[in-house]
Amino acid sequence: MNAPTRSCLYDERQLEPVLDSMAARLTGLLASDEDLVLVGIRRRGVPLAAMLAEHLARRGLLRPALRLELVVKRYADDLSLLHPQTRLSEDTAPTVADLAGRCAIVVDDVLYRGHSLLRVVQHLVGCGAARVISTVLVDRGVSVLPIHADVAGLRLDVPTGSIVEVHVPPYEADFSIELVRPGD
């Protein structure tokens, strides 16, 4: 049995313009007077949300916004099923007071099947968010639910069984996207 092969698809230098493009597209979706909540999906969605906030601030669009973190688990990083039902827990618990009437911008690393994003949207709407904008760095284009990213940095169509790994500091040393193909 051969070991899986890894290929770097994008490095930090290539991803910076992707983040800038995402910020530009978000700009077009936001009203100038909208009260925003930036919601990072832990793990990698949290630092990605911070990076995206910097790009939005350079455009003069992100006023001091409330930032929240949600922990969502269905799949492990290797795409093995961890929980038959998507689990969501609140680290910095969003409340109706936090979200009432606000626009929640959800940030995650990879949109795979859509289960996690659906669960997050349901939760945020239940907490009173006036609207939810979904933002992902990578959309794999294989969602099995009627879920999509409003803003996707990249769409990567990769072979079944392959894994798209997003590396984001502080969890990894570098900001990059790798493709992991299973061994023979």
MIDOSE-1310 file (N, C-alpha, C; in nm, 2 decimals, decimal comma, always signed):
residues 184
mnap	+0,09/-0,12/+0,00/+0,00/+0,00/+0,00/+0,09/+0,12/+0,00; +0,07/+0,21/-0,10/+0,15/+0,33/-0,11/+0,09/+0,44/-0,01; +0,17/+0,53/+0,03/+0,13/+0,64/+0,12/+0,06/+0,74/+0,03; -0,03/+0,82/+0,10/-0,10/+0,92/+0,02/+0,00/+1,02/-0,03
trsc	-0,03/+1,09/-0,14/+0,05/+1,19/-0,20/-0,01/+1,33/-0,17; +0,08/+1,42/-0,15/+0,04/+1,56/-0,12/+0,09/+1,65/-0,23; +0,01/+1,75/-0,26/+0,05/+1,85/-0,36/+0,01/+1,99/-0,31; +0,09/+2,08/-0,31/+0,06/+2,22/-0,28/-0,01/+2,28/-0,40
lyde	-0,14/+2,32/-0,38/-0,21/+2,38/-0,49/-0,20/+2,54/-0,49; -0,20/+2,59/-0,37/-0,18/+2,74/-0,35/-0,10/+2,77/-0,23; -0,01/+2,86/-0,24/+0,07/+2,91/-0,13/+0,02/+3,04/-0,08; +0,08/+3,10/+0,02/+0,04/+3,22/+0,08/+0,04/+3,34/-0,02
rqle	+0,14/+3,34/-0,10/+0,15/+3,45/-0,20/+0,03/+3,44/-0,30; -0,01/+3,32/-0,34/-0,12/+3,30/-0,43/-0,26/+3,32/-0,36; -0,26/+3,30/-0,23/-0,39/+3,31/-0,15/-0,42/+3,45/-0,11; -0,32/+3,54/-0,10/-0,35/+3,68/-0,06/-0,45/+3,75/-0,16
pvld	-0,43/+3,74/-0,29/-0,52/+3,80/-0,39/-0,66/+3,73/-0,38; -0,67/+3,60/-0,34/-0,79/+3,53/-0,33/-0,87/+3,59/-0,22; -0,81/+3,62/-0,10/-0,87/+3,68/+0,01/-0,92/+3,82/-0,03; -0,84/+3,90/-0,10/-0,88/+4,03/-0,14/-1,00/+4,03/-0,24
smaa	-1,00/+3,93/-0,32/-1,12/+3,91/-0,41/-1,24/+3,88/-0,33; -1,23/+3,79/-0,23/-1,34/+3,76/-0,14/-1,39/+3,88/-0,07; -1,30/+3,97/-0,02/-1,34/+4,09/+0,04/-1,42/+4,18/-0,05; -1,37/+4,19/-0,18/-1,44/+4,27/-0,28/-1,58/+4,22/-0,30
rltg	-1,59/+4,09/-0,32/-1,73/+4,03/-0,34/-1,82/+4,05/-0,22; -1,76/+4,04/-0,10/-1,84/+4,07/+0,02/-1,89/+4,21/+0,02; -1,80/+4,30/-0,02/-1,84/+4,44/-0,02/-1,96/+4,47/-0,10; -1,98/+4,40/-0,21/-2,09/+4,41/-0,30/-2,22/+4,36/-0,23
llas	-2,21/+4,27/-0,14/-2,33/+4,21/-0,07/-2,37/+4,29/+0,05; -2,29/+4,38/+0,10/-2,32/+4,44/+0,23/-2,37/+4,58/+0,21; -2,47/+4,62/+0,29/-2,52/+4,75/+0,29/-2,43/+4,84/+0,38; -2,41/+4,96/+0,34/-2,31/+5,05/+0,41/-2,35/+5,07/+0,56
dedl	-2,47/+5,06/+0,60/-2,51/+5,08/+0,74/-2,54/+4,95/+0,81; -2,51/+4,84/+0,75/-2,54/+4,71/+0,81/-2,46/+4,68/+0,93; -2,52/+4,63/+1,04/-2,45/+4,59/+1,16/-2,41/+4,45/+1,14; -2,27/+4,43/+1,15/-2,22/+4,30/+1,11/-2,17/+4,22/+1,24
vlvg	-2,18/+4,09/+1,22/-2,13/+3,99/+1,32/-2,04/+3,90/+1,23; -1,92/+3,88/+1,26/-1,83/+3,79/+1,19/-1,82/+3,66/+1,27; -1,86/+3,55/+1,21/-1,87/+3,42/+1,28/-1,77/+3,33/+1,21; -1,67/+3,29/+1,29/-1,57/+3,20/+1,24/-1,60/+3,06/+1,29
irrr	-1,59/+2,96/+1,20/-1,62/+2,82/+1,23/-1,48/+2,76/+1,28; -1,48/+2,72/+1,40/-1,35/+2,67/+1,45/-1,33/+2,53/+1,39; -1,22/+2,51/+1,35/-1,09/+2,57/+1,38/-1,05/+2,67/+1,28; -1,03/+2,63/+1,16/-0,96/+2,72/+1,06/-1,04/+2,84/+1,02
gvpl	-1,17/+2,83/+1,03/-1,26/+2,95/+1,00/-1,23/+3,07/+1,08; -1,19/+3,05/+1,21/-1,16/+3,16/+1,30/-1,05/+3,25/+1,25; -0,93/+3,19/+1,23/-0,82/+3,28/+1,17/-0,85/+3,33/+1,03; -0,92/+3,25/+0,95/-0,96/+3,30/+0,82/-1,05/+3,42/+0,83
aaml	-1,14/+3,42/+0,93/-1,23/+3,53/+0,95/-1,15/+3,66/+0,99; -1,04/+3,64/+1,07/-0,96/+3,75/+1,11/-0,88/+3,80/+0,98; -0,83/+3,71/+0,90/-0,76/+3,76/+0,77/-0,86/+3,83/+0,68; -0,98/+3,78/+0,67/-1,08/+3,85/+0,59/-1,12/+3,98/+0,64
aehl	-1,13/+3,99/+0,77/-1,16/+4,12/+0,84/-1,05/+4,23/+0,80; -0,92/+4,18/+0,80/-0,82/+4,28/+0,76/-0,84/+4,33/+0,62; -0,87/+4,24/+0,53/-0,89/+4,28/+0,39/-1,01/+4,37/+0,38; -1,12/+4,34/+0,45/-1,24/+4,43/+0,45/-1,20/+4,57/+0,51
arrg	-1,12/+4,57/+0,62/-1,08/+4,70/+0,68/-1,00/+4,78/+0,58; -0,91/+4,72/+0,50/-0,84/+4,79/+0,40/-0,93/+4,86/+0,30; -1,05/+4,81/+0,28/-1,14/+4,87/+0,19/-1,23/+4,97/+0,27; -1,21/+4,98/+0,40/-1,29/+5,08/+0,48/-1,43/+5,03/+0,51
llrp	-1,45/+4,90/+0,50/-1,59/+4,85/+0,51/-1,62/+4,78/+0,64; -1,52/+4,73/+0,71/-1,56/+4,66/+0,83/-1,54/+4,75/+0,95; -1,65/+4,80/+1,00/-1,65/+4,87/+1,12/-1,62/+4,78/+1,24; -1,59/+4,82/+1,35/-1,58/+4,73/+1,46/-1,70/+4,63/+1,47
alrl	-1,67/+4,51/+1,44/-1,78/+4,41/+1,44/-1,77/+4,31/+1,55; -1,88/+4,27/+1,59/-1,88/+4,16/+1,69/-1,82/+4,03/+1,63; -1,73/+3,96/+1,70/-1,68/+3,84/+1,64/-1,72/+3,72/+1,73; -1,77/+3,62/+1,67/-1,81/+3,50/+1,74/-1,74/+3,38/+1,68
elvv	-1,74/+3,27/+1,76/-1,68/+3,14/+1,72/-1,78/+3,03/+1,74; -1,80/+2,95/+1,65/-1,88/+2,83/+1,66/-1,80/+2,71/+1,64; -1,82/+2,60/+1,71/-1,76/+2,47/+1,69/-1,86/+2,38/+1,63; -1,83/+2,33/+1,51/-1,91/+2,24/+1,43/-1,84/+2,12/+1,40
krya	-1,89/+2,00/+1,42/-1,82/+1,88/+1,39/-1,92/+1,78/+1,33; -1,88/+1,73/+1,21/-1,94/+1,62/+1,15/-1,83/+1,53/+1,09; -1,74/+1,59/+1,02/-1,63/+1,51/+0,96/-1,50/+1,55/+1,03; -1,41/+1,45/+1,03/-1,27/+1,48/+1,07/-1,20/+1,54/+0,95
ddls	-1,08/+1,59/+0,97/-1,00/+1,65/+0,86/-0,98/+1,55/+0,74; -0,98/+1,42/+0,77/-0,96/+1,32/+0,66/-1,10/+1,28/+0,60; -1,20/+1,35/+0,63/-1,34/+1,33/+0,58/-1,41/+1,21/+0,63; -1,35/+1,14/+0,73/-1,42/+1,03/+0,79/-1,53/+1,09/+0,88
llhp	-1,65/+1,02/+0,88/-1,76/+1,07/+0,95/-1,74/+1,05/+1,10; -1,75/+1,16/+1,17/-1,74/+1,16/+1,32/-1,87/+1,14/+1,39; -1,97/+1,22/+1,34/-2,10/+1,22/+1,40/-2,21/+1,21/+1,29; -2,30/+1,12/+1,31/-2,41/+1,11/+1,21/-2,49/+1,24/+1,19
qtrl	-2,51/+1,30/+1,30/-2,57/+1,43/+1,30/-2,47/+1,54/+1,33; -2,48/+1,65/+1,25/-2,38/+1,76/+1,27/-2,39/+1,82/+1,41; -2,28/+1,82/+1,48/-2,28/+1,88/+1,62/-2,23/+2,02/+1,61; -2,30/+2,11/+1,68/-2,26/+2,25/+1,69/-2,26/+2,29/+1,84
sedt	-2,15/+2,35/+1,88/-2,15/+2,40/+2,02/-2,10/+2,54/+2,01; -2,14/+2,62/+2,11/-2,11/+2,76/+2,11/-1,99/+2,79/+2,20; -1,88/+2,84/+2,15/-1,77/+2,88/+2,24/-1,79/+3,01/+2,30; -1,81/+3,11/+2,22/-1,85/+3,24/+2,26/-2,00/+3,25/+2,22
aptv	-2,09/+3,21/+2,30/-2,23/+3,18/+2,27/-2,30/+3,30/+2,21; -2,34/+3,29/+2,08/-2,42/+3,40/+2,03/-2,56/+3,39/+2,09; -2,61/+3,51/+2,12/-2,74/+3,51/+2,18/-2,83/+3,60/+2,09; -2,96/+3,59/+2,12/-3,05/+3,67/+2,05/-3,01/+3,82/+2,05
adla	-2,97/+3,87/+2,17/-2,93/+4,01/+2,18/-2,81/+4,04/+2,10; -2,71/+3,94/+2,08/-2,59/+3,96/+2,00/-2,63/+3,97/+1,85; -2,72/+3,89/+1,81/-2,75/+3,87/+1,67/-2,88/+3,94/+1,62; -2,96/+3,98/+1,70/-3,09/+4,04/+1,66/-3,07/+4,15/+1,56
grca	-3,13/+4,14/+1,44/-3,12/+4,24/+1,34/-2,99/+4,26/+1,27; -2,89/+4,18/+1,30/-2,76/+4,19/+1,24/-2,74/+4,10/+1,13; -2,64/+4,13/+1,05/-2,60/+4,04/+0,94/-2,48/+3,96/+0,98; -2,50/+3,83/+0,98/-2,39/+3,74/+1,02/-2,31/+3,69/+0,90
ivvd	-2,18/+3,71/+0,90/-2,10/+3,66/+0,80/-2,02/+3,54/+0,85; -2,06/+3,43/+0,80/-2,00/+3,30/+0,84/-1,88/+3,27/+0,76; -1,77/+3,24/+0,82/-1,64/+3,21/+0,75/-1,59/+3,07/+0,79; -1,57/+2,99/+0,68/-1,51/+2,85/+0,71/-1,41/+2,83/+0,60
dvly	-1,33/+2,72/+0,62/-1,23/+2,69/+0,52/-1,28/+2,62/+0,40; -1,35/+2,51/+0,42/-1,39/+2,42/+0,30/-1,54/+2,39/+0,31; -1,61/+2,41/+0,20/-1,75/+2,37/+0,19/-1,74/+2,23/+0,12; -1,78/+2,13/+0,19/-1,78/+1,99/+0,14/-1,92/+1,94/+0,10
rghs	-1,99/+1,88/+0,19/-2,12/+1,83/+0,17/-2,23/+1,93/+0,20; -2,21/+2,02/+0,29/-2,31/+2,12/+0,32/-2,37/+2,10/+0,46; -2,35/+1,99/+0,52/-2,42/+1,97/+0,65/-2,38/+2,07/+0,76; -2,25/+2,10/+0,77/-2,21/+2,20/+0,87/-2,27/+2,34/+0,85
llrv	-2,26/+2,38/+0,72/-2,31/+2,52/+0,69/-2,46/+2,53/+0,71; -2,53/+2,42/+0,68/-2,68/+2,42/+0,70/-2,71/+2,44/+0,85; -2,63/+2,36/+0,93/-2,65/+2,36/+1,08/-2,62/+2,50/+1,13; -2,52/+2,56/+1,09/-2,48/+2,70/+1,13/-2,58/+2,80/+1,09
vqhl	-2,63/+2,80/+0,97/-2,73/+2,89/+0,93/-2,86/+2,88/+1,01; -2,90/+2,76/+1,03/-3,02/+2,73/+1,11/-3,00/+2,79/+1,25; -2,88/+2,77/+1,31/-2,85/+2,82/+1,45/-2,86/+2,97/+1,45; -2,79/+3,04/+1,35/-2,78/+3,18/+1,36/-2,92/+3,25/+1,33
vgcg	-2,99/+3,19/+1,24/-3,13/+3,25/+1,22/-3,21/+3,23/+1,35; -3,20/+3,11/+1,41/-3,27/+3,09/+1,54/-3,23/+3,18/+1,65; -3,11/+3,24/+1,64/-3,06/+3,33/+1,74/-3,09/+3,48/+1,70; -3,17/+3,49/+1,59/-3,22/+3,63/+1,55/-3,14/+3,70/+1,44
aarv	-3,04/+3,64/+1,38/-2,97/+3,71/+1,27/-3,07/+3,75/+1,16; -3,06/+3,87/+1,12/-3,15/+3,92/+1,01/-3,12/+3,86/+0,88; -2,99/+3,83/+0,86/-2,95/+3,76/+0,74/-2,81/+3,70/+0,76; -2,78/+3,60/+0,68/-2,66/+3,52/+0,69/-2,59/+3,52/+0,56
istv	-2,46/+3,55/+0,55/-2,38/+3,54/+0,43/-2,28/+3,44/+0,46; -2,27/+3,34/+0,37/-2,17/+3,23/+0,39/-2,05/+3,26/+0,30; -1,94/+3,24/+0,36/-1,81/+3,27/+0,30/-1,71/+3,15/+0,33; -1,66/+3,09/+0,22/-1,56/+2,98/+0,24/-1,44/+3,01/+0,15
lvdr	-1,33/+2,97/+0,19/-1,21/+2,98/+0,11/-1,21/+2,88/-0,01; -1,26/+2,76/+0,02/-1,27/+2,66/-0,09/-1,41/+2,59/-0,09; -1,47/+2,59/-0,21/-1,59/+2,52/-0,24/-1,55/+2,40/-0,32; -1,58/+2,28/-0,27/-1,55/+2,16/-0,34/-1,65/+2,13/-0,45
gvsv	-1,76/+2,20/-0,45/-1,86/+2,18/-0,55/-1,93/+2,04/-0,54; -1,94/+1,98/-0,43/-2,00/+1,85/-0,42/-2,11/+1,85/-0,30; -2,17/+1,96/-0,27/-2,27/+1,97/-0,17/-2,38/+1,88/-0,20; -2,43/+1,80/-0,11/-2,55/+1,72/-0,13/-2,68/+1,78/-0,08
lpih	-2,66/+1,90/-0,02/-2,78/+1,97/+0,03/-2,79/+2,10/-0,05; -2,91/+2,16/-0,05/-2,93/+2,29/-0,13/-2,86/+2,40/-0,05; -2,73/+2,39/-0,04/-2,65/+2,49/+0,03/-2,54/+2,53/-0,06; -2,51/+2,66/-0,06/-2,40/+2,72/-0,14/-2,33/+2,82/-0,06
adva	-2,21/+2,86/-0,10/-2,14/+2,97/-0,04/-2,17/+3,09/-0,12; -2,21/+3,20/-0,05/-2,24/+3,33/-0,11/-2,11/+3,38/-0,17; -2,00/+3,36/-0,10/-1,87/+3,40/-0,15/-1,77/+3,28/-0,13; -1,72/+3,24/-0,24/-1,62/+3,13/-0,23/-1,49/+3,18/-0,30
glrl	-1,38/+3,17/-0,23/-1,25/+3,21/-0,28/-1,21/+3,13/-0,40; -1,22/+3,00/-0,39/-1,18/+2,91/-0,50/-1,28/+2,79/-0,51; -1,30/+2,74/-0,63/-1,38/+2,62/-0,64/-1,28/+2,52/-0,69; -1,27/+2,41/-0,62/-1,17/+2,30/-0,65/-1,25/+2,17/-0,68
dvpt	-1,25/+2,13/-0,80/-1,31/+2,00/-0,84/-1,20/+1,90/-0,83; -1,21/+1,81/-0,73/-1,10/+1,72/-0,71/-1,16/+1,58/-0,71; -1,08/+1,48/-0,74/-1,13/+1,34/-0,75/-1,19/+1,29/-0,62; -1,29/+1,21/-0,63/-1,35/+1,14/-0,51/-1,24/+1,08/-0,43
gsiv	-1,25/+1,09/-0,30/-1,15/+1,03/-0,21/-1,03/+1,12/-0,18; -1,02/+1,22/-0,26/-0,91/+1,32/-0,23/-0,96/+1,42/-0,12; -0,86/+1,47/-0,05/-0,89/+1,57/+0,06/-0,83/+1,70/+0,03; -0,90/+1,81/+0,04/-0,85/+1,94/+0,03/-0,82/+1,99/+0,17
evhv	-0,69/+2,01/+0,20/-0,64/+2,06/+0,33/-0,61/+2,20/+0,32; -0,67/+2,28/+0,40/-0,64/+2,43/+0,42/-0,55/+2,44/+0,54; -0,43/+2,49/+0,52/-0,34/+2,52/+0,63/-0,35/+2,66/+0,67; -0,37/+2,69/+0,79/-0,39/+2,83/+0,84/-0,32/+2,85/+0,97
ppye	-0,22/+2,94/+0,98/-0,17/+2,97/+1,11/-0,28/+3,02/+1,20; -0,27/+2,99/+1,33/-0,17/+2,93/+1,40/-0,17/+2,78/+1,41; -0,26/+2,71/+1,33/-0,27/+2,57/+1,34/-0,16/+2,50/+1,26; -0,12/+2,57/+1,15/-0,01/+2,52/+1,07/+0,09/+2,63/+1,05
adfs	+0,21/+2,60/+1,01/+0,32/+2,70/+1,00/+0,29/+2,80/+0,88; +0,23/+2,75/+0,78/+0,21/+2,83/+0,66/+0,06/+2,84/+0,62; +0,03/+2,94/+0,54/-0,11/+2,96/+0,48/-0,10/+2,90/+0,34; -0,17/+2,79/+0,33/-0,16/+2,72/+0,20/-0,28/+2,62/+0,18
ielv	-0,30/+2,57/+0,06/-0,40/+2,47/+0,03/-0,32/+2,35/-0,03; -0,35/+2,23/+0,03/-0,29/+2,11/-0,03/-0,39/+2,02/-0,07; -0,36/+1,94/-0,17/-0,44/+1,83/-0,21/-0,38/+1,70/-0,17; -0,45/+1,62/-0,10/-0,40/+1,49/-0,05/-0,48/+1,38/-0,13
rpgd	-0,41/+1,30/-0,20/-0,47/+1,19/-0,28/-0,44/+1,06/-0,21; -0,54/+0,97/-0,20/-0,51/+0,84/-0,12/-0,41/+0,76/-0,20; -0,34/+0,68/-0,12/-0,24/+0,58/-0,17/-0,31/+0,47/-0,24; -0,24/+0,39/-0,31/-0,29/+0,27/-0,38/-0,32/+0,16/-0,29
